[in-house]
Amino acid sequence: MAVTSVDLDPALIERARVLTGERSNRSVIDLALRRLIASKQKGEMIDQIAELHDLEEELNSPVVAPIADPRQAR
């Protein structure tokens, strides 16, 4: 594990700690990095799926286009 020194905004790290329930700066940063990576990977996977052609025929199942804003699905 690498040891890194960073300057953190105390108010920002405290807000993140309260929102996440994490107890240490390290755990808040670790969680934030993991969520950032997961979010980016999820976006990349969605983009890759959207680029597939003839998916409906290949799956032999209907394909529904994603809604840009999930709140519009209500």
Biopython code that builds the backbone (N, CA, C, O; Angstrom):
import numpy as np
from Bio.PDB.StructureBuilder import StructureBuilder

atoms = [
    (1, "MET", "N", (0.847, -1.176, 0.000)),
    (1, "MET", "CA", (0.000, 0.000, 0.000)),
    (1, "MET", "C", (0.892, 1.239, 0.000)),
    (1, "MET", "O", (1.878, 1.297, 0.735)),
    (2, "ALA", "N", (0.553, 2.212, -0.810)),
    (2, "ALA", "CA", (1.341, 3.442, -0.918)),
    (2, "ALA", "C", (0.931, 4.438, 0.158)),
    (2, "ALA", "O", (-0.236, 4.526, 0.541)),
    (3, "VAL", "N", (1.900, 5.167, 0.624)),
    (3, "VAL", "CA", (1.640, 6.253, 1.565)),
    (3, "VAL", "C", (1.751, 7.548, 0.783)),
    (3, "VAL", "O", (2.775, 7.820, 0.155)),
    (4, "THR", "N", (0.686, 8.349, 0.825)),
    (4, "THR", "CA", (0.635, 9.594, 0.069)),
    (4, "THR", "C", (0.186, 10.720, 0.983)),
    (4, "THR", "O", (-0.725, 10.545, 1.793)),
    (5, "SER", "N", (0.806, 11.841, 0.857)),
    (5, "SER", "CA", (0.422, 13.013, 1.632)),
    (5, "SER", "C", (-0.396, 13.940, 0.742)),
    (5, "SER", "O", (0.047, 14.317, -0.343)),
    (6, "VAL", "N", (-1.600, 14.310, 1.204)),
    (6, "VAL", "CA", (-2.456, 15.213, 0.436)),
    (6, "VAL", "C", (-3.035, 16.271, 1.363)),
    (6, "VAL", "O", (-3.255, 16.031, 2.550)),
    (7, "ASP", "N", (-3.275, 17.437, 0.796)),
    (7, "ASP", "CA", (-3.959, 18.499, 1.535)),
    (7, "ASP", "C", (-5.446, 18.342, 1.286)),
    (7, "ASP", "O", (-5.892, 18.319, 0.139)),
    (8, "LEU", "N", (-6.211, 18.234, 2.358)),
    (8, "LEU", "CA", (-7.656, 18.048, 2.251)),
    (8, "LEU", "C", (-8.385, 19.239, 2.856)),
    (8, "LEU", "O", (-7.946, 19.813, 3.852)),
    (9, "ASP", "N", (-9.493, 19.595, 2.246)),
    (9, "ASP", "CA", (-10.370, 20.619, 2.804)),
    (9, "ASP", "C", (-11.042, 19.991, 4.021)),
    (9, "ASP", "O", (-11.821, 19.051, 3.861)),
    (10, "PRO", "N", (-10.767, 20.478, 5.230)),
    (10, "PRO", "CA", (-11.317, 19.861, 6.440)),
    (10, "PRO", "C", (-12.850, 19.789, 6.442)),
    (10, "PRO", "O", (-13.427, 18.801, 6.896)),
    (11, "ALA", "N", (-13.496, 20.826, 5.942)),
    (11, "ALA", "CA", (-14.965, 20.824, 5.911)),
    (11, "ALA", "C", (-15.481, 19.772, 4.933)),
    (11, "ALA", "O", (-16.481, 19.105, 5.198)),
    (12, "LEU", "N", (-14.800, 19.630, 3.814)),
    (12, "LEU", "CA", (-15.209, 18.660, 2.802)),
    (12, "LEU", "C", (-15.030, 17.228, 3.303)),
    (12, "LEU", "O", (-15.918, 16.394, 3.129)),
    (13, "ILE", "N", (-13.902, 16.945, 3.915)),
    (13, "ILE", "CA", (-13.654, 15.599, 4.416)),
    (13, "ILE", "C", (-14.608, 15.269, 5.571)),
    (13, "ILE", "O", (-15.060, 14.131, 5.698)),
    (14, "GLU", "N", (-14.907, 16.254, 6.403)),
    (14, "GLU", "CA", (-15.848, 16.024, 7.511)),
    (14, "GLU", "C", (-17.257, 15.764, 6.979)),
    (14, "GLU", "O", (-17.963, 14.891, 7.484)),
    (15, "ARG", "N", (-17.658, 16.512, 5.974)),
    (15, "ARG", "CA", (-18.979, 16.290, 5.372)),
    (15, "ARG", "C", (-19.055, 14.893, 4.761)),
    (15, "ARG", "O", (-20.056, 14.194, 4.923)),
    (16, "ALA", "N", (-18.005, 14.492, 4.066)),
    (16, "ALA", "CA", (-17.966, 13.155, 3.475)),
    (16, "ALA", "C", (-18.001, 12.085, 4.557)),
    (16, "ALA", "O", (-18.665, 11.061, 4.392)),
    (17, "ARG", "N", (-17.301, 12.305, 5.649)),
    (17, "ARG", "CA", (-17.285, 11.344, 6.745)),
    (17, "ARG", "C", (-18.682, 11.188, 7.345)),
    (17, "ARG", "O", (-19.114, 10.072, 7.632)),
    (18, "VAL", "N", (-19.378, 12.292, 7.532)),
    (18, "VAL", "CA", (-20.739, 12.245, 8.087)),
    (18, "VAL", "C", (-21.690, 11.540, 7.118)),
    (18, "VAL", "O", (-22.487, 10.696, 7.527)),
    (19, "LEU", "N", (-21.602, 11.889, 5.839)),
    (19, "LEU", "CA", (-22.498, 11.300, 4.845)),
    (19, "LEU", "C", (-22.270, 9.806, 4.649)),
    (19, "LEU", "O", (-23.218, 9.055, 4.421)),
    (20, "THR", "N", (-21.021, 9.378, 4.736)),
    (20, "THR", "CA", (-20.706, 7.974, 4.490)),
    (20, "THR", "C", (-20.692, 7.122, 5.745)),
    (20, "THR", "O", (-20.820, 5.900, 5.672)),
    (21, "GLY", "N", (-20.538, 7.756, 6.887)),
    (21, "GLY", "CA", (-20.429, 6.999, 8.135)),
    (21, "GLY", "C", (-19.024, 6.464, 8.370)),
    (21, "GLY", "O", (-18.791, 5.741, 9.338)),
    (22, "GLU", "N", (-18.091, 6.809, 7.498)),
    (22, "GLU", "CA", (-16.703, 6.370, 7.682)),
    (22, "GLU", "C", (-16.074, 7.140, 8.840)),
    (22, "GLU", "O", (-16.468, 8.266, 9.141)),
    (23, "ARG", "N", (-15.093, 6.514, 9.479)),
    (23, "ARG", "CA", (-14.504, 7.126, 10.678)),
    (23, "ARG", "C", (-13.166, 7.815, 10.445)),
    (23, "ARG", "O", (-12.748, 8.638, 11.260)),
    (24, "SER", "N", (-12.496, 7.497, 9.361)),
    (24, "SER", "CA", (-11.167, 8.084, 9.137)),
    (24, "SER", "C", (-11.075, 8.719, 7.754)),
    (24, "SER", "O", (-11.832, 8.389, 6.841)),
    (25, "ASN", "N", (-10.121, 9.645, 7.631)),
    (25, "ASN", "CA", (-9.873, 10.272, 6.332)),
    (25, "ASN", "C", (-9.501, 9.206, 5.309)),
    (25, "ASN", "O", (-9.974, 9.243, 4.173)),
    (26, "ARG", "N", (-8.662, 8.262, 5.704)),
    (26, "ARG", "CA", (-8.229, 7.206, 4.797)),
    (26, "ARG", "C", (-9.407, 6.408, 4.274)),
    (26, "ARG", "O", (-9.472, 6.116, 3.080)),
    (27, "SER", "N", (-10.341, 6.049, 5.147)),
    (27, "SER", "CA", (-11.484, 5.250, 4.697)),
    (27, "SER", "C", (-12.418, 6.066, 3.804)),
    (27, "SER", "O", (-13.019, 5.519, 2.879)),
    (28, "VAL", "N", (-12.545, 7.362, 4.070)),
    (28, "VAL", "CA", (-13.367, 8.232, 3.219)),
    (28, "VAL", "C", (-12.751, 8.321, 1.825)),
    (28, "VAL", "O", (-13.458, 8.209, 0.823)),
    (29, "ILE", "N", (-11.445, 8.521, 1.759)),
    (29, "ILE", "CA", (-10.762, 8.634, 0.474)),
    (29, "ILE", "C", (-10.802, 7.298, -0.272)),
    (29, "ILE", "O", (-11.023, 7.272, -1.482)),
    (30, "ASP", "N", (-10.590, 6.196, 0.440)),
    (30, "ASP", "CA", (-10.648, 4.881, -0.179)),
    (30, "ASP", "C", (-12.032, 4.632, -0.786)),
    (30, "ASP", "O", (-12.139, 4.174, -1.924)),
    (31, "LEU", "N", (-13.075, 4.931, -0.037)),
    (31, "LEU", "CA", (-14.443, 4.756, -0.529)),
    (31, "LEU", "C", (-14.699, 5.653, -1.740)),
    (31, "LEU", "O", (-15.295, 5.214, -2.723)),
    (32, "ALA", "N", (-14.254, 6.899, -1.669)),
    (32, "ALA", "CA", (-14.459, 7.831, -2.788)),
    (32, "ALA", "C", (-13.764, 7.332, -4.052)),
    (32, "ALA", "O", (-14.339, 7.397, -5.139)),
    (33, "LEU", "N", (-12.538, 6.836, -3.920)),
    (33, "LEU", "CA", (-11.821, 6.322, -5.078)),
    (33, "LEU", "C", (-12.500, 5.088, -5.656)),
    (33, "LEU", "O", (-12.613, 4.954, -6.874)),
    (34, "ARG", "N", (-12.949, 4.191, -4.793)),
    (34, "ARG", "CA", (-13.638, 2.986, -5.262)),
    (34, "ARG", "C", (-14.936, 3.337, -5.999)),
    (34, "ARG", "O", (-15.252, 2.744, -7.031)),
    (35, "ARG", "N", (-15.679, 4.301, -5.461)),
    (35, "ARG", "CA", (-16.931, 4.712, -6.115)),
    (35, "ARG", "C", (-16.667, 5.428, -7.425)),
    (35, "ARG", "O", (-17.415, 5.250, -8.387)),
    (36, "LEU", "N", (-15.621, 6.232, -7.479)),
    (36, "LEU", "CA", (-15.256, 6.912, -8.729)),
    (36, "LEU", "C", (-14.915, 5.889, -9.807)),
    (36, "LEU", "O", (-15.392, 5.985, -10.937)),
    (37, "ILE", "N", (-14.090, 4.915, -9.451)),
    (37, "ILE", "CA", (-13.697, 3.884, -10.417)),
    (37, "ILE", "C", (-14.910, 3.092, -10.878)),
    (37, "ILE", "O", (-15.069, 2.852, -12.075)),
    (38, "ALA", "N", (-15.767, 2.683, -9.951)),
    (38, "ALA", "CA", (-16.966, 1.918, -10.310)),
    (38, "ALA", "C", (-17.871, 2.728, -11.229)),
    (38, "ALA", "O", (-18.419, 2.197, -12.194)),
    (39, "SER", "N", (-18.025, 4.003, -10.930)),
    (39, "SER", "CA", (-18.879, 4.870, -11.744)),
    (39, "SER", "C", (-18.342, 4.996, -13.163)),
    (39, "SER", "O", (-19.101, 4.904, -14.128)),
    (40, "LYS", "N", (-17.035, 5.205, -13.290)),
    (40, "LYS", "CA", (-16.427, 5.337, -14.614)),
    (40, "LYS", "C", (-16.515, 4.028, -15.388)),
    (40, "LYS", "O", (-16.795, 4.032, -16.586)),
    (41, "GLN", "N", (-16.274, 2.904, -14.705)),
    (41, "GLN", "CA", (-16.354, 1.606, -15.379)),
    (41, "GLN", "C", (-17.778, 1.326, -15.840)),
    (41, "GLN", "O", (-17.994, 0.792, -16.927)),
    (42, "LYS", "N", (-18.737, 1.687, -15.013)),
    (42, "LYS", "CA", (-20.141, 1.481, -15.369)),
    (42, "LYS", "C", (-20.488, 2.305, -16.615)),
    (42, "LYS", "O", (-21.139, 1.805, -17.532)),
    (43, "GLY", "N", (-20.057, 3.553, -16.641)),
    (43, "GLY", "CA", (-20.303, 4.411, -17.796)),
    (43, "GLY", "C", (-19.659, 3.860, -19.059)),
    (43, "GLY", "O", (-20.261, 3.892, -20.132)),
    (44, "GLU", "N", (-18.433, 3.352, -18.932)),
    (44, "GLU", "CA", (-17.737, 2.776, -20.080)),
    (44, "GLU", "C", (-18.464, 1.536, -20.585)),
    (44, "GLU", "O", (-18.582, 1.337, -21.794)),
    (45, "MET", "N", (-18.953, 0.698, -19.667)),
    (45, "MET", "CA", (-19.676, -0.504, -20.071)),
    (45, "MET", "C", (-20.955, -0.139, -20.808)),
    (45, "MET", "O", (-21.289, -0.761, -21.816)),
    (46, "ILE", "N", (-21.664, 0.852, -20.320)),
    (46, "ILE", "CA", (-22.896, 1.288, -20.970)),
    (46, "ILE", "C", (-22.594, 1.818, -22.369)),
    (46, "ILE", "O", (-23.314, 1.517, -23.322)),
    (47, "ASP", "N", (-21.526, 2.607, -22.488)),
    (47, "ASP", "CA", (-21.130, 3.124, -23.801)),
    (47, "ASP", "C", (-20.792, 1.990, -24.758)),
    (47, "ASP", "O", (-21.182, 2.027, -25.925)),
    (48, "GLN", "N", (-20.073, 0.987, -24.278)),
    (48, "GLN", "CA", (-19.700, -0.145, -25.126)),
    (48, "GLN", "C", (-20.930, -0.937, -25.559)),
    (48, "GLN", "O", (-21.018, -1.366, -26.709)),
    (49, "ILE", "N", (-21.866, -1.130, -24.658)),
    (49, "ILE", "CA", (-23.096, -1.850, -25.003)),
    (49, "ILE", "C", (-23.888, -1.057, -26.034)),
    (49, "ILE", "O", (-24.447, -1.630, -26.970)),
    (50, "ALA", "N", (-23.937, 0.271, -25.863)),
    (50, "ALA", "CA", (-24.690, 1.121, -26.787)),
    (50, "ALA", "C", (-24.102, 1.079, -28.194)),
    (50, "ALA", "O", (-24.814, 1.321, -29.169)),
    (51, "GLU", "N", (-22.809, 0.773, -28.310)),
    (51, "GLU", "CA", (-22.155, 0.728, -29.619)),
    (51, "GLU", "C", (-22.386, -0.593, -30.354)),
    (51, "GLU", "O", (-22.054, -0.710, -31.534)),
    (52, "LEU", "N", (-22.946, -1.576, -29.671)),
    (52, "LEU", "CA", (-23.180, -2.865, -30.320)),
    (52, "LEU", "C", (-24.248, -2.713, -31.403)),
    (52, "LEU", "O", (-25.216, -1.971, -31.235)),
    (53, "HIS", "N", (-24.060, -3.421, -32.507)),
    (53, "HIS", "CA", (-24.996, -3.390, -33.619)),
    (53, "HIS", "C", (-25.687, -4.744, -33.713)),
    (53, "HIS", "O", (-25.111, -5.771, -33.352)),
    (54, "ASP", "N", (-26.907, -4.740, -34.194)),
    (54, "ASP", "CA", (-27.686, -5.970, -34.365)),
    (54, "ASP", "C", (-27.855, -6.731, -33.061)),
    (54, "ASP", "O", (-27.975, -7.956, -33.068)),
    (55, "LEU", "N", (-27.866, -6.023, -31.953)),
    (55, "LEU", "CA", (-27.963, -6.670, -30.653)),
    (55, "LEU", "C", (-29.287, -7.411, -30.493)),
    (55, "LEU", "O", (-29.323, -8.517, -29.954)),
    (56, "GLU", "N", (-30.364, -6.805, -30.958)),
    (56, "GLU", "CA", (-31.681, -7.425, -30.831)),
    (56, "GLU", "C", (-31.717, -8.772, -31.543)),
    (56, "GLU", "O", (-32.257, -9.745, -31.016)),
    (57, "GLU", "N", (-31.146, -8.824, -32.733)),
    (57, "GLU", "CA", (-31.124, -10.074, -33.489)),
    (57, "GLU", "C", (-30.202, -11.097, -32.826)),
    (57, "GLU", "O", (-30.538, -12.278, -32.743)),
    (58, "GLU", "N", (-29.052, -10.645, -32.359)),
    (58, "GLU", "CA", (-28.096, -11.557, -31.736)),
    (58, "GLU", "C", (-28.637, -12.140, -30.436)),
    (58, "GLU", "O", (-28.386, -13.304, -30.122)),
    (59, "LEU", "N", (-29.372, -11.340, -29.686)),
    (59, "LEU", "CA", (-29.932, -11.810, -28.421)),
    (59, "LEU", "C", (-31.267, -12.519, -28.616)),
    (59, "LEU", "O", (-31.745, -13.221, -27.725)),
    (60, "ASN", "N", (-31.865, -12.326, -29.798)),
    (60, "ASN", "CA", (-33.204, -12.846, -30.071)),
    (60, "ASN", "C", (-34.185, -12.354, -29.002)),
    (60, "ASN", "O", (-35.020, -13.102, -28.492)),
    (61, "SER", "N", (-34.044, -11.060, -28.687)),
    (61, "SER", "CA", (-34.859, -10.443, -27.647)),
    (61, "SER", "C", (-34.946, -8.947, -27.930)),
    (61, "SER", "O", (-34.003, -8.366, -28.466)),
    (62, "PRO", "N", (-36.070, -8.314, -27.575)),
    (62, "PRO", "CA", (-36.171, -6.875, -27.817)),
    (62, "PRO", "C", (-35.165, -6.087, -26.980)),
    (62, "PRO", "O", (-34.833, -6.464, -25.857)),
    (63, "VAL", "N", (-34.699, -5.007, -27.545)),
    (63, "VAL", "CA", (-33.755, -4.134, -26.856)),
    (63, "VAL", "C", (-34.403, -2.768, -26.711)),
    (63, "VAL", "O", (-34.927, -2.218, -27.679)),
    (64, "VAL", "N", (-34.367, -2.222, -25.501)),
    (64, "VAL", "CA", (-34.960, -0.919, -25.221)),
    (64, "VAL", "C", (-33.839, 0.093, -25.038)),
    (64, "VAL", "O", (-32.889, -0.161, -24.298)),
    (65, "ALA", "N", (-33.942, 1.228, -25.701)),
    (65, "ALA", "CA", (-32.928, 2.280, -25.574)),
    (65, "ALA", "C", (-32.966, 2.865, -24.166)),
    (65, "ALA", "O", (-34.043, 3.037, -23.596)),
    (66, "PRO", "N", (-31.796, 3.173, -23.599)),
    (66, "PRO", "CA", (-31.762, 3.754, -22.254)),
    (66, "PRO", "C", (-32.353, 5.155, -22.235)),
    (66, "PRO", "O", (-32.303, 5.877, -23.231)),
    (67, "ILE", "N", (-32.907, 5.526, -21.100)),
    (67, "ILE", "CA", (-33.451, 6.869, -20.897)),
    (67, "ILE", "C", (-32.324, 7.735, -20.366)),
    (67, "ILE", "O", (-31.648, 7.347, -19.413)),
    (68, "ALA", "N", (-32.110, 8.895, -20.961)),
    (68, "ALA", "CA", (-31.021, 9.782, -20.564)),
    (68, "ALA", "C", (-31.146, 10.200, -19.101)),
    (68, "ALA", "O", (-30.151, 10.208, -18.376)),
    (69, "ASP", "N", (-32.334, 10.542, -18.666)),
    (69, "ASP", "CA", (-32.575, 10.979, -17.298)),
    (69, "ASP", "C", (-33.504, 9.973, -16.638)),
    (69, "ASP", "O", (-34.683, 9.916, -16.988)),
    (70, "PRO", "N", (-33.005, 9.165, -15.679)),
    (70, "PRO", "CA", (-33.832, 8.127, -15.056)),
    (70, "PRO", "C", (-35.117, 8.674, -14.422)),
    (70, "PRO", "O", (-36.093, 7.939, -14.277)),
    (71, "ARG", "N", (-35.123, 9.942, -14.049)),
    (71, "ARG", "CA", (-36.339, 10.519, -13.443)),
    (71, "ARG", "C", (-37.471, 10.614, -14.454)),
    (71, "ARG", "O", (-38.635, 10.729, -14.068)),
    (72, "GLN", "N", (-37.142, 10.566, -15.761)),
    (72, "GLN", "CA", (-38.178, 10.633, -16.791)),
    (72, "GLN", "C", (-38.941, 9.323, -16.899)),
    (72, "GLN", "O", (-40.003, 9.279, -17.521)),
    (73, "ALA", "N", (-38.427, 8.266, -16.310)),
    (73, "ALA", "CA", (-39.060, 6.948, -16.402)),
    (73, "ALA", "C", (-40.282, 6.847, -15.495)),
    (73, "ALA", "O", (-41.068, 5.909, -15.628)),
    (74, "ARG", "N", (-40.453, 7.777, -14.595)),
    (74, "ARG", "CA", (-41.574, 7.723, -13.640)),
    (74, "ARG", "C", (-42.887, 8.043, -14.273)),
    (74, "ARG", "O", (-43.916, 8.037, -13.598)),
]
sb = StructureBuilder()
sb.init_structure("model")
sb.init_model(0)
sb.init_chain("A")
sb.init_seg("    ")
for serial, (resi, resn, name, xyz) in enumerate(atoms, 1):
    if name == "N":
        sb.init_residue(resn, " ", resi, " ")
    sb.init_atom(name, np.array(xyz, "f"), 0.0, 1.0, " ", f" {name:<3s}", serial, name[0])
structure = sb.get_structure()
